[in-house]
Amino acid sequence: MKNAEKYRPLYFMPPEDDCNLDWIKKDRLYHAPIWCSVDLRDGNQSLIIPMSLEEKLTYFKFLVDIGFKEIEVGFPAASETEFEFLRTLIDNNLIPDDVTIQVLSQSRKHIIERTFESITGAKRVIMHLYNSTSFAQRQQVFKMSEDEIIKIAQEGARLFDELSTTMPETEFAFEYSPESFTGTEPEFALRICNDVIDIWKPSVKRPVIINLPATVETSMPHVYAQQIAFMSRNLNYRENVILSLHPHNDRGTGIAATELALLAGAQRVEGTLFGNGERTGNVDIITLALNLYTHGVNPGLDISDMPAIVKIYEEINCIPVGPRHPYAGELVFAAFSGSHQDAIAKGMNFRSQYNKNLWTVPYLPLDPSDVNREYEADVIRINSQSGKGGVSYIMENNFGYKLPVELRKEFGVFITDISDKAHKEMSPQDIFNAFEGKYINVETPIQLENVDWRRDGGESVANLDLAIKGVSIRLTGKGNGLLDAVSSALRKANAQIAFHFQDYSQHAIGTESDAKAAAYVKITDDDGIPYWGVGVHNDTSIASVIALVCAVNRKNHIL
C-alpha cells in the first residue's frame, strides 16, 4: 500500500506534566463495572432493517433477563417508532423497578424538549446529553470555536435542570458525553465536562455520569486509557461523578482499550451484545463480562446459557455470531489439533481426580459447561489434524471405551486417515462406527458359536465351537488360564493361525446392573506386527474370548 503518507495519528495525548502511570502497574480488575446496554440505540441504528416495535419489546425483556440494570432505549426524538417504543414501555409498566432506562438527546432545545416529553411518567431515567467536541468536527462540520461548542453543552445542561424540576414523579440521573472524545484535545474535553458538571452540581444522592466515547477508535489502547486517567484525576466533584466509557472498535482493540481504561479509573461501560454497532461496532459486553469471569470476578450478568443468548440475538438482529467469536462462537471451544486434544483430555482427567474446585485445563480459559456448552459436542472435534488423545477422549466420554495406550495410537491413526481421505470432520458416532467395524466382535473368517471351559487339575480346558468360512468345527485346548487354553485350541484350526499372545485388559461399560464388559486383546505375528481385538459381552470371560478371536480374525483375514 503506497498512500500511508496521507494518514497521521488523529488523537491527542494528555499534557506531559499531568501524566501518571500508576494504573498500568495493576495486573487485573477486581470487580465488574456498571453495565449499560446500548443495543436498542447504537445496535439498532446499525441494522440494515431496524427492529420493529415488537422486536424492540422482545429485546428489551431479553436484556432485562440477562441482568442489565441500565438500558439505553433509544433516541426518542429521532422517529415516531422510537417515541412509541418508549411510551409502550412506560404506559404498560414494562420497566422493572430495579431497571433504569436511558434516553439520548443532542444538545438542541427542540430535541431535549421532545425527549423529556417521551419519558413522562417514567420512574427512573438517565437523561443522556451530548454534543460533538472533536477538533475535526469543530473545524470541518460546525466551524465553531471552543467557546461556542461549550456554550451548546451549557445550554443543554441548564435546560435539563429546568425541565427535570417540572417532573417530580421521575428520579433523574444526568449523563454528558463529549462526542468523539478521542479526537478532542484532553484539556478541552476536561474543560467542557467540568463546565457541565458545575451546572449540574452532583451529589452523593444524585451523581453525574461523564461518558467518554471512543466514537471512532483512533489510538492504541494505552493512549485511550491515559486519556481516561487524565480525566479521572481532574474532573470536578470527582467523588460524585461516575466515569463511563463508550468504546467503539474501529481498530479492533475495543476490548483491550476498555479493560485498560477501567484500570485507569473508569467505573461504567456502555456497549452491546457481541459488539453490534455502526462500522466495526461497539465494545462487546459479552466478551468483557466473560474476561472478568475467567479472572474470578462475577460480572453481574447472567450469560450462563450462551446458546440461548446467541439464538435470540441472531433472530432479532439478523447478524450471525461468528464461529470463532470469543466464548460464544460455535468453534471457540473446539480442539482439532492432536496435541491440544491430548493436553485437554489429560487436563480434564487431572481436574476430575485432584483439582475439582479450580479450572486450569490447558487450552480452555473457560469451562464450557459454565455457558451451557457440552464437552462431548464442543471441545474435542475430530478431523485430519487430530490424534490419539482426541479419539480416545471421544471413545471414553461418549461411549465408555477406555482404550489401551497402544490401541489409542493405532486407532487414532486410522481415524485421521479416514478424515483426511474424506475431507470432513468425524462425528462421535462416525468414530464409534469405525471402531466397531474394525475391532469389535469381528466374526470373519472365524465365527465363535460357543465356548465352555473348566478347570482340570492345575490347568484350564476350553471347548470351542467355531465356524470357519461357514464350516463348523469343534476344538479343545488346554492352558494355564482361559485365554491360554483358547489360544491352544485356535492354533489347531489351521496352520496359518499362528500368533503370539501379548496383552489383555478389560473394564465395565456403564455402572448399572446390566453393564457389559469390554475386553481388549493384543497378539502379534512372527514378525512382531500387532493385531488388536475387542470383545463386548455381558460375561467378562466370554468377552475376553471374543476379543481374542477378533484379534486372530484381524490377523488372518486372508484365510
Secondary structure, DSSP 8 states (H G I E B T S, - for coil): ---GGG---------GGG---GGGG--S--S--EEEE-IIIIIHHTSSS---HHHHHHHHHHHHHHT-SEEEEE-TTT-HHHHHHHHHHHHTT-S-TT-EEEEEEES-HHHHHHHHHHTTT-SEEEEEEEEE--HHHIIIII---HHHHHHHHHHHHHHHHHHHTT-TTSEEEEEEEEESGGGS-HHHHHHHHHHHHHHH---SSS-EEEEEEESS--S-HHHHHHHHHHHHHH-TTGGGEEEEEEEB-TTS-HHHHHHHHHHTT--EEEEBGGG--STT-B-BHHHHHHHHHTTT---SS----HHHHHHHHHHHH-----TTSTTTSTTTT-B-SHHHHHHHHHHHHHHHHH-TTS---TT-SS-GGGGT--HHHHTB-BSTT--HHHHHHHHHHHH-----HHHHHHHHHHHHHHHHHHTS-B-HHHHHHHHHHHHBT--SSEEEEEEEEEEETTEEEEEEEEEETTEEEEEEEEESSHHHHHHHHHHTT-TT---EEEEEEEEEESSSTT-EEEEEEEEE-TT--EEEEEEEESSHHHHHHHHHHHHHHHHTTT-
